[in-house]
Amino acid sequence: MTQTDRQGQRRWPGVAAVVALVAVLGAAVAVAVAGREQATDSTAAPVTEGRLAIRNARIFDGVDVIERGTVLVRDGLIEAVGADVAVPDGVAVVDADGKTLLPGLIDAHVHAWGNAQQDMLRFGVTTGLDMHGMPDRLPALRAQRESTAPTTQADLWAAGYAITAPGGHGTQFGFPVPTVDADTDIPAFIAARVAEGDDFIKLIVEDLSGYGGTRRLPTLTAAQVRAVVDAAHAQKRIAVAHVSTQASARAVLDAGIDGFVHVTDDAVVDDAFVVEVARRDVFVVPTLVVIASVAGADAGRQLADDPALSPWLTPEQRDSLGARMSTAPKPARFTDAIDSVRRLHAAGVTILAGSDAPNSGTAQGASLHGELALLVQAGLTPQQALVAATSAPATRFGIADRGRIAPGLRADLVLVDGNPLEDITATRRIDTVWKNGARVERTRSAAAASAGTVPDDTRISDFETGLDARFGSWAPTTDQMAGGASSVAHARIDGGADGSAGALSVTGEIKPGFAFPWSGVIFFPAAQAMQPADLSSRKTLVFHVRGDGRRYSALLFSGASSNAMPAVQSFEAGSGWTEVRLPLDGFAGADLSQVRGIAWTAGQPEGTFAFALDDVELR
């Protein structure tokens, strides 16, 4: 991960834009509960096999192909590989005739918490590069990846805290993030991150200008970007950047960045940019699977339905693949990104495979297989796509002991049915995964727990006498759970829609302190908060509203995971009572068989707000 690690070459450069845009409430919930989640180990303890021979396999060694050969493994490392390797007596043998052996896959862009490392390994992703998170786990991650003991988890290299501006993208996930302001001593700031254990430095340069609308986030200045990159290099760390626009990419390129962790998707990259990226030998991790989700494509759901992947997905992963970003669908973003990758690759730019999981439309491990197919769609050959997920990220991030099948390297291996060098989707047909030379027992995921039923009565609350509900309950919700400062109060008031006796008043203030503030009220349809209820028989959310003229959001939380992102629709609250009807199938990607909550919230701009609800129904 250092400059010198990278074969002496000087190759110095995000969610993800997408997370920034859609993480309004769900991501904060995700982070808030992540620390409480108990890992659900879906893989049984691996069986240690001190010596192992895998023979008669087609071997892709990370660069080249041996059409029929043998790999010997000993004590977690590769002992020998070749077409004429002899198998010693007494060594356990796996006959891989008709199969292809690959190095353990490397996902060059993940955000890993909860069960992420187990989920990655189950799909043959033995190493991930984590792009933003708290640094207290970095020593343990380092110890884990230096061990050759059997494990049920993929290894991680991590950026620790991403480098961003106060209130900028990256500060909204519910944990405190040190930021760079005008007075920051940047060399000292970066030295502190390296002292915490950062394996590389990630910058975020994102003001949302590439996504339309009028809202802008604070972001690093060009001078700060240059200072961060220089400080990273002084600390012998490579620097990579989240960008979403060609303009911001060009600025960080001029600062000497080593790599981009997204391809820009506001337009097809122009000739001058392509030439300059190639000239500077900057790598690109396109993350096409998450851009597809931003664009409104249904790629995640299609991946979830693939019979080669589907049996191994947890209910939470299936939910995540089926979810969609709450941004307005813009198919051109995806086609532009594909064309940009095609142009960059044709110019000789190094492309690395990364998924940006677990953003909506993606899932750890499974989505890297989707990314490989999209890289082929963008013009890489299947062999080049496999290089992008094995030897290339290992080289560019200075990971010396993996990414190849070669003597002395770690025995992280994936055996697949068929020939992914001809059909890249063959990587999904995993026969066996070995981590540190030990077989990983892949177990099929259990089905999601069934959700509770709700009464036939469509009415939730009419607030005639109180805040009770025919089923479920009401509660306030604000960004304070994620470290924000917004406030809210809710109460029954006299006088409702159509002359009724009462209504639900929701008043509060959106305050600075959180990048994506919210405040409002949430209805839980089951007995416990975020417990799922089956609303698949209901078609429309109906309510009366009046208020201060703001636009508000209705957020529907659903699916097997309580930390899944919500689906969103908006409505306006004018001065008079108005009936609002929101079709439930308009909540893109929602799983109506497992609805956990419906929230009515205010967001930007900052300031006070007030609205009232009455006659809330699920018809």
BAFI-683474 format. One record per residue (C-alpha): residue in three letters; x, y, z. Coordinates in steps of 0.5 Angstrom, whole numbers, plus 500, padded with zeros to 3 digits. Layout:
{rec 'ALA' {X Y Z}}
...
//
This chain:
{rec 'MET' {500 500 500}}
{rec 'THR' {506 504 500}}
{rec 'GLN' {509 508 494}}
{rec 'THR' {515 503 495}}
{rec 'ASP' {511 497 495}}
{rec 'ARG' {509 498 488}}
{rec 'GLN' {515 496 485}}
{rec 'GLY' {518 503 485}}
{rec 'GLN' {513 506 481}}
{rec 'ARG' {510 513 482}}
{rec 'ARG' {503 512 482}}
{rec 'TRP' {500 517 486}}
{rec 'PRO' {490 520 487}}
{rec 'GLY' {467 515 493}}
{rec 'VAL' {459 512 496}}
{rec 'ALA' {460 514 494}}
{rec 'ALA' {457 519 491}}
{rec 'VAL' {451 515 491}}
{rec 'VAL' {451 514 499}}
{rec 'ALA' {451 521 500}}
{rec 'LEU' {445 522 496}}
{rec 'VAL' {441 517 498}}
{rec 'ALA' {443 516 505}}
{rec 'VAL' {438 521 508}}
{rec 'LEU' {436 517 514}}
{rec 'GLY' {437 509 512}}
{rec 'ALA' {445 510 512}}
{rec 'ALA' {444 513 519}}
{rec 'VAL' {440 508 522}}
{rec 'ALA' {445 503 519}}
{rec 'VAL' {451 505 522}}
{rec 'ALA' {447 506 529}}
{rec 'VAL' {445 499 529}}
{rec 'ALA' {451 496 526}}
{rec 'GLY' {455 496 532}}
{rec 'ARG' {449 492 536}}
{rec 'GLU' {449 487 530}}
{rec 'GLN' {451 480 532}}
{rec 'ALA' {455 477 526}}
{rec 'THR' {451 472 523}}
{rec 'ASP' {456 467 521}}
{rec 'SER' {453 463 515}}
{rec 'THR' {459 459 514}}
{rec 'ALA' {461 453 518}}
{rec 'ALA' {468 453 521}}
{rec 'PRO' {473 451 515}}
{rec 'VAL' {477 445 515}}
{rec 'THR' {484 445 516}}
{rec 'GLU' {488 442 510}}
{rec 'GLY' {495 442 512}}
{rec 'ARG' {497 440 505}}
{rec 'LEU' {493 440 499}}
{rec 'ALA' {493 439 491}}
{rec 'ILE' {488 441 486}}
{rec 'ARG' {490 438 480}}
{rec 'ASN' {487 438 473}}
{rec 'ALA' {485 445 473}}
{rec 'ARG' {485 450 468}}
{rec 'ILE' {489 455 472}}
{rec 'PHE' {488 463 471}}
{rec 'ASP' {494 465 476}}
{rec 'GLY' {492 473 476}}
{rec 'VAL' {495 474 469}}
{rec 'ASP' {496 468 465}}
{rec 'VAL' {493 462 464}}
{rec 'ILE' {495 454 465}}
{rec 'GLU' {490 450 461}}
{rec 'ARG' {491 444 465}}
{rec 'GLY' {495 444 471}}
{rec 'THR' {496 443 479}}
{rec 'VAL' {497 447 485}}
{rec 'LEU' {500 445 491}}
{rec 'VAL' {498 448 498}}
{rec 'ARG' {502 448 504}}
{rec 'ASP' {500 451 511}}
{rec 'GLY' {496 456 508}}
{rec 'LEU' {501 458 502}}
{rec 'ILE' {502 456 495}}
{rec 'GLU' {508 451 495}}
{rec 'ALA' {508 450 487}}
{rec 'VAL' {504 451 481}}
{rec 'GLY' {505 449 474}}
{rec 'ALA' {503 444 468}}
{rec 'ASP' {507 439 471}}
{rec 'VAL' {507 439 478}}
{rec 'ALA' {508 432 482}}
{rec 'VAL' {503 431 487}}
{rec 'PRO' {507 428 493}}
{rec 'ASP' {504 421 497}}
{rec 'GLY' {499 423 502}}
{rec 'VAL' {497 429 500}}
{rec 'ALA' {489 431 500}}
{rec 'VAL' {487 431 492}}
{rec 'VAL' {482 435 489}}
{rec 'ASP' {480 433 482}}
{rec 'ALA' {478 440 478}}
{rec 'ASP' {477 437 471}}
{rec 'GLY' {473 442 468}}
{rec 'LYS' {473 447 473}}
{rec 'THR' {478 454 473}}
{rec 'LEU' {482 456 479}}
{rec 'LEU' {482 463 480}}
{rec 'PRO' {486 467 486}}
{rec 'GLY' {482 470 491}}
{rec 'LEU' {478 475 488}}
{rec 'ILE' {479 483 491}}
{rec 'ASP' {474 488 491}}
{rec 'ALA' {477 494 491}}
{rec 'HIS' {471 499 494}}
{rec 'VAL' {467 496 500}}
{rec 'HIS' {464 499 506}}
{rec 'ALA' {465 493 511}}
{rec 'TRP' {461 493 517}}
{rec 'GLY' {457 487 521}}
{rec 'ASN' {457 481 517}}
{rec 'ALA' {461 484 511}}
{rec 'GLN' {467 480 511}}
{rec 'GLN' {463 473 512}}
{rec 'ASP' {459 475 506}}
{rec 'MET' {465 477 502}}
{rec 'LEU' {468 470 503}}
{rec 'ARG' {462 466 501}}
{rec 'PHE' {462 469 494}}
{rec 'GLY' {470 468 493}}
{rec 'VAL' {472 475 495}}
{rec 'THR' {478 474 500}}
{rec 'THR' {480 481 500}}
{rec 'GLY' {476 488 501}}
{rec 'LEU' {479 495 501}}
{rec 'ASP' {475 499 506}}
{rec 'MET' {474 506 504}}
{rec 'HIS' {471 509 510}}
{rec 'GLY' {470 507 517}}
{rec 'MET' {472 508 524}}
{rec 'PRO' {480 507 525}}
{rec 'ASP' {479 503 532}}
{rec 'ARG' {479 496 528}}
{rec 'LEU' {485 497 524}}
{rec 'PRO' {490 494 529}}
{rec 'ALA' {485 488 529}}
{rec 'LEU' {484 488 521}}
{rec 'ARG' {492 488 520}}
{rec 'ALA' {493 482 525}}
{rec 'GLN' {487 478 522}}
{rec 'ARG' {490 479 515}}
{rec 'GLU' {497 477 517}}
{rec 'SER' {495 471 520}}
{rec 'THR' {495 464 516}}
{rec 'ALA' {490 461 521}}
{rec 'PRO' {483 458 518}}
{rec 'THR' {478 464 518}}
{rec 'THR' {471 465 516}}
{rec 'GLN' {472 472 514}}
{rec 'ALA' {475 476 508}}
{rec 'ASP' {481 480 510}}
{rec 'LEU' {481 488 509}}
{rec 'TRP' {485 493 508}}
{rec 'ALA' {482 500 510}}
{rec 'ALA' {483 507 509}}
{rec 'GLY' {480 509 516}}
{rec 'TYR' {477 516 516}}
{rec 'ALA' {476 519 509}}
{rec 'ILE' {478 526 508}}
{rec 'THR' {473 531 508}}
{rec 'ALA' {470 538 509}}
{rec 'PRO' {466 540 515}}
{rec 'GLY' {459 538 514}}
{rec 'GLY' {461 534 507}}
{rec 'HIS' {460 528 504}}
{rec 'GLY' {462 522 509}}
{rec 'THR' {460 526 516}}
{rec 'GLN' {453 523 515}}
{rec 'PHE' {454 516 517}}
{rec 'GLY' {453 517 525}}
{rec 'PHE' {460 516 527}}
{rec 'PRO' {464 523 529}}
{rec 'VAL' {469 524 523}}
{rec 'PRO' {475 529 524}}
{rec 'THR' {475 534 518}}
{rec 'VAL' {479 538 514}}
{rec 'ASP' {478 546 515}}
{rec 'ALA' {481 552 513}}
{rec 'ASP' {486 552 519}}
{rec 'THR' {488 545 519}}
{rec 'ASP' {495 543 519}}
{rec 'ILE' {494 538 514}}
{rec 'PRO' {501 534 514}}
{rec 'ALA' {500 533 522}}
{rec 'PHE' {492 531 520}}
{rec 'ILE' {495 526 515}}
{rec 'ALA' {500 523 520}}
{rec 'ALA' {495 522 525}}
{rec 'ARG' {491 518 520}}
{rec 'VAL' {497 514 519}}
{rec 'ALA' {498 513 526}}
{rec 'GLU' {491 510 527}}
{rec 'GLY' {493 505 522}}
{rec 'ASP' {491 508 515}}
{rec 'ASP' {493 503 510}}
{rec 'PHE' {492 508 504}}
{rec 'ILE' {489 515 504}}
{rec 'LYS' {482 517 501}}
{rec 'LEU' {479 524 500}}
{rec 'ILE' {472 526 498}}
{rec 'VAL' {471 531 493}}
{rec 'GLU' {464 532 492}}
{rec 'ASP' {459 538 493}}
{rec 'LEU' {453 534 489}}
{rec 'SER' {453 539 483}}
{rec 'GLY' {453 533 479}}
{rec 'TYR' {446 531 481}}
{rec 'GLY' {442 537 479}}
{rec 'GLY' {438 541 484}}
{rec 'THR' {441 547 488}}
{rec 'ARG' {443 544 494}}
{rec 'ARG' {451 544 495}}
{rec 'LEU' {455 540 500}}
{rec 'PRO' {462 543 503}}
{rec 'THR' {468 540 500}}
{rec 'LEU' {475 540 500}}
{rec 'THR' {478 546 496}}
{rec 'ALA' {484 545 491}}
{rec 'ALA' {489 547 495}}
{rec 'GLN' {487 542 501}}
{rec 'VAL' {486 536 496}}
{rec 'ARG' {494 538 494}}
{rec 'ALA' {496 538 501}}
{rec 'VAL' {493 532 503}}
{rec 'VAL' {496 528 497}}
{rec 'ASP' {502 531 498}}
{rec 'ALA' {502 529 506}}
{rec 'ALA' {499 522 504}}
{rec 'HIS' {505 521 499}}
{rec 'ALA' {510 524 505}}
{rec 'GLN' {507 518 509}}
{rec 'LYS' {508 513 504}}
{rec 'ARG' {501 512 503}}
{rec 'ILE' {497 512 496}}
{rec 'ALA' {492 517 496}}
{rec 'VAL' {485 515 492}}
{rec 'ALA' {479 520 491}}
{rec 'HIS' {472 519 491}}
{rec 'VAL' {469 524 485}}
{rec 'SER' {463 524 481}}
{rec 'THR' {464 529 476}}
{rec 'GLN' {469 530 471}}
{rec 'ALA' {471 537 473}}
{rec 'SER' {472 535 480}}
{rec 'ALA' {476 529 477}}
{rec 'ARG' {480 533 473}}
{rec 'ALA' {482 538 479}}
{rec 'VAL' {484 532 484}}
{rec 'LEU' {488 529 478}}
{rec 'ASP' {492 535 477}}
{rec 'ALA' {494 535 485}}
{rec 'GLY' {497 528 483}}
{rec 'ILE' {492 523 486}}
{rec 'ASP' {494 515 485}}
{rec 'GLY' {487 513 483}}
{rec 'PHE' {479 514 483}}
{rec 'VAL' {475 510 486}}
{rec 'HIS' {469 511 482}}
{rec 'VAL' {468 513 475}}
{rec 'THR' {465 520 474}}
{rec 'ASP' {458 519 471}}
{rec 'ASP' {456 526 469}}
{rec 'ALA' {458 525 462}}
{rec 'VAL' {462 521 458}}
{rec 'VAL' {470 523 459}}
{rec 'ASP' {473 527 454}}
{rec 'ASP' {479 526 450}}
{rec 'ALA' {483 531 454}}
{rec 'PHE' {482 527 461}}
{rec 'VAL' {483 520 458}}
{rec 'VAL' {490 522 455}}
{rec 'GLU' {492 525 462}}
{rec 'VAL' {489 520 466}}
{rec 'ALA' {493 515 462}}
{rec 'ARG' {499 519 462}}
{rec 'ARG' {499 520 469}}
{rec 'ASP' {498 512 470}}
{rec 'VAL' {492 513 475}}
{rec 'PHE' {488 507 476}}
{rec 'VAL' {480 507 476}}
{rec 'VAL' {475 503 480}}
{rec 'PRO' {469 504 476}}
{rec 'THR' {464 501 481}}
{rec 'LEU' {459 500 475}}
{rec 'VAL' {454 496 479}}
{rec 'VAL' {453 502 484}}
{rec 'ILE' {452 507 478}}
{rec 'ALA' {447 502 475}}
{rec 'SER' {443 503 481}}
{rec 'VAL' {444 511 482}}
{rec 'ALA' {441 511 474}}
{rec 'GLY' {435 507 476}}
{rec 'ALA' {437 500 473}}
{rec 'ASP' {435 494 475}}
{rec 'ALA' {442 490 475}}
{rec 'GLY' {442 489 483}}
{rec 'ARG' {435 485 482}}
{rec 'GLN' {437 481 476}}
{rec 'LEU' {443 479 480}}
{rec 'ALA' {439 477 486}}
{rec 'ASP' {435 472 481}}
{rec 'ASP' {441 469 478}}
{rec 'PRO' {441 462 480}}
{rec 'ALA' {448 461 481}}
{rec 'LEU' {448 467 487}}
{rec 'SER' {441 466 489}}
{rec 'PRO' {442 460 494}}
{rec 'TRP' {448 464 498}}
{rec 'LEU' {445 470 499}}
{rec 'THR' {442 472 506}}
{rec 'PRO' {435 475 506}}
{rec 'GLU' {439 482 508}}
{rec 'GLN' {443 481 502}}
{rec 'ARG' {437 480 497}}
{rec 'ASP' {434 486 500}}
{rec 'SER' {440 490 499}}
{rec 'LEU' {440 488 491}}
{rec 'GLY' {433 489 490}}
{rec 'ALA' {433 496 493}}
{rec 'ARG' {434 502 489}}
{rec 'MET' {437 509 490}}
{rec 'SER' {432 514 492}}
{rec 'THR' {435 519 486}}
{rec 'ALA' {431 520 480}}
{rec 'PRO' {432 515 475}}
{rec 'LYS' {437 517 470}}
{rec 'PRO' {439 512 465}}
{rec 'ALA' {444 516 461}}
{rec 'ARG' {449 516 468}}
{rec 'PHE' {450 509 467}}
{rec 'THR' {451 509 459}}
{rec 'ASP' {456 514 460}}
{rec 'ALA' {459 511 465}}
{rec 'ILE' {460 505 461}}
{rec 'ASP' {462 509 455}}
{rec 'SER' {467 512 460}}
{rec 'VAL' {470 506 462}}
{rec 'ARG' {471 503 455}}
{rec 'ARG' {475 510 453}}
{rec 'LEU' {479 509 459}}
{rec 'HIS' {481 502 458}}
{rec 'ALA' {482 503 451}}
{rec 'ALA' {487 508 453}}
{rec 'GLY' {491 503 457}}
{rec 'VAL' {488 506 464}}
{rec 'THR' {489 501 469}}
{rec 'ILE' {481 499 471}}
{rec 'LEU' {480 495 478}}
{rec 'ALA' {474 492 480}}
{rec 'GLY' {470 494 486}}
{rec 'SER' {463 494 488}}
{rec 'ASP' {462 500 493}}
{rec 'ALA' {457 495 497}}
{rec 'PRO' {453 495 501}}
{rec 'ASN' {450 501 497}}
{rec 'SER' {442 500 495}}
{rec 'GLY' {443 495 489}}
{rec 'THR' {449 492 491}}
{rec 'ALA' {451 486 496}}
{rec 'GLN' {458 484 499}}
{rec 'GLY' {461 479 495}}
{rec 'ALA' {455 478 490}}
{rec 'SER' {456 484 487}}
{rec 'LEU' {463 484 485}}
{rec 'HIS' {461 478 480}}
{rec 'GLY' {456 483 477}}
{rec 'GLU' {462 488 476}}
{rec 'LEU' {466 483 473}}
{rec 'ALA' {460 482 468}}
{rec 'LEU' {459 490 467}}
{rec 'LEU' {467 491 466}}
{rec 'VAL' {466 486 460}}
{rec 'GLN' {460 490 457}}
{rec 'ALA' {465 496 458}}
{rec 'GLY' {470 493 453}}
{rec 'LEU' {475 489 458}}
{rec 'THR' {476 482 456}}
{rec 'PRO' {474 476 461}}
{rec 'GLN' {481 475 462}}
{rec 'GLN' {482 483 463}}
{rec 'ALA' {476 483 468}}
{rec 'LEU' {479 478 472}}
{rec 'VAL' {486 481 472}}
{rec 'ALA' {482 487 475}}
{rec 'ALA' {479 483 481}}
{rec 'THR' {486 480 482}}
{rec 'SER' {493 482 481}}
{rec 'ALA' {492 489 479}}
{rec 'PRO' {489 491 485}}
{rec 'ALA' {494 487 489}}
{rec 'THR' {499 491 485}}
{rec 'ARG' {496 498 485}}
{rec 'PHE' {495 498 493}}
{rec 'GLY' {501 494 494}}
{rec 'ILE' {499 488 497}}
{rec 'ALA' {504 483 496}}
{rec 'ASP' {502 477 498}}
{rec 'ARG' {496 475 494}}
{rec 'GLY' {492 477 488}}
{rec 'ARG' {496 471 484}}
{rec 'ILE' {497 464 484}}
{rec 'ALA' {504 463 485}}
{rec 'PRO' {509 460 490}}
{rec 'GLY' {510 463 497}}
{rec 'LEU' {503 467 496}}
{rec 'ARG' {497 466 500}}
{rec 'ALA' {493 460 498}}
{rec 'ASP' {487 464 497}}
{rec 'LEU' {483 461 492}}
{rec 'VAL' {477 460 488}}
{rec 'LEU' {475 454 484}}
{rec 'VAL' {469 455 479}}
{rec 'ASP' {465 451 474}}
{rec 'GLY' {466 452 467}}
{rec 'ASN' {471 457 464}}
{rec 'PRO' {470 465 466}}
{rec 'LEU' {476 466 461}}
{rec 'GLU' {470 465 456}}
{rec 'ASP' {464 467 460}}
{rec 'ILE' {465 472 465}}
{rec 'THR' {459 469 469}}
{rec 'ALA' {462 463 470}}
{rec 'THR' {465 466 476}}
{rec 'ARG' {459 466 480}}
{rec 'ARG' {458 458 479}}
{rec 'ILE' {463 457 485}}
{rec 'ASP' {465 450 487}}
{rec 'THR' {470 451 493}}
{rec 'VAL' {473 457 496}}
{rec 'TRP' {480 456 500}}
{rec 'LYS' {482 462 505}}
{rec 'ASN' {489 461 508}}
{rec 'GLY' {489 454 504}}
{rec 'ALA' {483 452 508}}
{rec 'ARG' {476 450 505}}
{rec 'VAL' {471 455 507}}
{rec 'GLU' {464 451 508}}
{rec 'ARG' {459 455 504}}
{rec 'THR' {452 454 507}}
{rec 'ARG' {446 456 504}}
{rec 'SER' {442 462 507}}
{rec 'ALA' {436 461 511}}
{rec 'ALA' {429 464 509}}
{rec 'ALA' {427 471 512}}
{rec 'ALA' {423 470 518}}
{rec 'SER' {416 471 517}}
{rec 'ALA' {413 478 518}}
{rec 'GLY' {407 479 522}}
{rec 'THR' {400 480 520}}
{rec 'VAL' {396 487 520}}
{rec 'PRO' {388 487 522}}
{rec 'ASP' {383 488 516}}
{rec 'ASP' {382 495 518}}
{rec 'THR' {385 499 513}}
{rec 'ARG' {385 505 518}}
{rec 'ILE' {391 507 522}}
{rec 'SER' {389 513 526}}
{rec 'ASP' {384 518 526}}
{rec 'PHE' {387 522 532}}
{rec 'GLU' {380 523 534}}
{rec 'THR' {381 522 542}}
{rec 'GLY' {389 521 542}}
{rec 'LEU' {395 518 539}}
{rec 'ASP' {393 511 539}}
{rec 'ALA' {393 507 532}}
{rec 'ARG' {389 501 530}}
{rec 'PHE' {395 497 530}}
{rec 'GLY' {402 499 531}}
{rec 'SER' {405 505 534}}
{rec 'TRP' {407 512 533}}
{rec 'ALA' {414 515 535}}
{rec 'PRO' {418 521 534}}
{rec 'THR' {425 521 529}}
{rec 'THR' {430 526 528}}
{rec 'ASP' {438 526 526}}
{rec 'GLN' {440 526 533}}
{rec 'MET' {440 518 533}}
{rec 'ALA' {446 520 528}}
{rec 'GLY' {449 525 532}}
{rec 'GLY' {445 531 529}}
{rec 'ALA' {441 536 533}}
{rec 'SER' {435 537 529}}
{rec 'SER' {429 537 534}}
{rec 'VAL' {421 535 534}}
{rec 'ALA' {415 534 538}}
{rec 'HIS' {409 531 536}}
{rec 'ALA' {402 531 540}}
{rec 'ARG' {395 531 538}}
{rec 'ILE' {391 537 537}}
{rec 'ASP' {384 539 536}}
{rec 'GLY' {381 540 530}}
{rec 'GLY' {383 535 524}}
{rec 'ALA' {381 534 516}}
{rec 'ASP' {374 535 514}}
{rec 'GLY' {372 538 521}}
{rec 'SER' {374 532 525}}
{rec 'ALA' {375 532 532}}
{rec 'GLY' {383 532 532}}
{rec 'ALA' {390 531 528}}
{rec 'LEU' {397 529 529}}
{rec 'SER' {401 535 530}}
{rec 'VAL' {409 535 528}}
{rec 'THR' {413 541 529}}
{rec 'GLY' {421 542 530}}
{rec 'GLU' {427 545 527}}
{rec 'ILE' {432 542 522}}
{rec 'LYS' {439 544 525}}
{rec 'PRO' {446 544 523}}
{rec 'GLY' {450 539 525}}
{rec 'PHE' {449 533 520}}
{rec 'ALA' {450 533 513}}
{rec 'PHE' {443 530 511}}
{rec 'PRO' {439 532 517}}
{rec 'TRP' {432 530 518}}
{rec 'SER' {426 530 523}}
{rec 'GLY' {419 528 524}}
{rec 'VAL' {415 522 526}}
{rec 'ILE' {415 515 524}}
{rec 'PHE' {409 509 525}}
{rec 'PHE' {411 502 526}}
{rec 'PRO' {406 497 524}}
{rec 'ALA' {408 492 528}}
{rec 'ALA' {408 491 536}}
{rec 'GLN' {416 493 536}}
{rec 'ALA' {419 498 533}}
{rec 'MET' {422 496 526}}
{rec 'GLN' {419 489 527}}
{rec 'PRO' {416 487 520}}
{rec 'ALA' {409 487 518}}
{rec 'ASP' {406 484 512}}
{rec 'LEU' {403 489 508}}
{rec 'SER' {403 486 501}}
{rec 'SER' {395 486 501}}
{rec 'ARG' {395 494 501}}
{rec 'LYS' {396 498 495}}
{rec 'THR' {396 506 497}}
{rec 'LEU' {398 510 503}}
{rec 'VAL' {393 515 504}}
{rec 'PHE' {393 521 509}}
{rec 'HIS' {391 528 510}}
{rec 'VAL' {396 533 511}}
{rec 'ARG' {396 541 512}}
{rec 'GLY' {403 545 514}}
{rec 'ASP' {407 551 512}}
{rec 'GLY' {408 549 505}}
{rec 'ARG' {415 545 505}}
{rec 'ARG' {416 539 501}}
{rec 'TYR' {416 533 506}}
{rec 'SER' {419 526 505}}
{rec 'ALA' {415 519 506}}
{rec 'LEU' {420 514 508}}
{rec 'LEU' {418 507 508}}
{rec 'PHE' {423 502 511}}
{rec 'SER' {422 495 509}}
{rec 'GLY' {426 488 508}}
{rec 'ALA' {429 483 512}}
{rec 'SER' {434 488 515}}
{rec 'SER' {433 493 520}}
{rec 'ASN' {438 497 517}}
{rec 'ALA' {436 497 510}}
{rec 'MET' {435 504 506}}
{rec 'PRO' {428 507 506}}
{rec 'ALA' {425 508 500}}
{rec 'VAL' {422 515 499}}
{rec 'GLN' {416 519 496}}
{rec 'SER' {415 526 497}}
{rec 'PHE' {409 531 498}}
{rec 'GLU' {407 538 500}}
{rec 'ALA' {404 540 506}}
{rec 'GLY' {400 547 504}}
{rec 'SER' {396 551 509}}
{rec 'GLY' {389 547 508}}
{rec 'TRP' {388 540 509}}
{rec 'THR' {389 536 503}}
{rec 'GLU' {389 528 502}}
{rec 'VAL' {395 525 499}}
{rec 'ARG' {395 518 496}}
{rec 'LEU' {402 515 495}}
{rec 'PRO' {402 508 491}}
{rec 'LEU' {406 503 495}}
{rec 'ASP' {409 501 489}}
{rec 'GLY' {412 508 488}}
{rec 'PHE' {416 506 494}}
{rec 'ALA' {422 504 489}}
{rec 'GLY' {425 497 491}}
{rec 'ALA' {421 496 498}}
{rec 'ASP' {419 489 500}}
{rec 'LEU' {412 490 502}}
{rec 'SER' {411 483 505}}
{rec 'GLN' {416 486 511}}
{rec 'VAL' {415 493 512}}
{rec 'ARG' {418 496 518}}
{rec 'GLY' {416 503 519}}
{rec 'ILE' {413 509 515}}
{rec 'ALA' {416 516 517}}
{rec 'TRP' {414 523 515}}
{rec 'THR' {420 527 515}}
{rec 'ALA' {422 534 514}}
{rec 'GLY' {429 535 511}}
{rec 'GLN' {433 541 508}}
{rec 'PRO' {433 547 508}}
{rec 'GLU' {435 548 516}}
{rec 'GLY' {429 552 520}}
{rec 'THR' {423 551 523}}
{rec 'PHE' {417 546 520}}
{rec 'ALA' {410 544 522}}
{rec 'PHE' {405 540 519}}
{rec 'ALA' {399 536 521}}
{rec 'LEU' {397 529 519}}
{rec 'ASP' {390 526 520}}
{rec 'ASP' {386 520 517}}
{rec 'VAL' {392 516 516}}
{rec 'GLU' {390 509 512}}
{rec 'LEU' {394 503 509}}
{rec 'ARG' {388 501 503}}
//
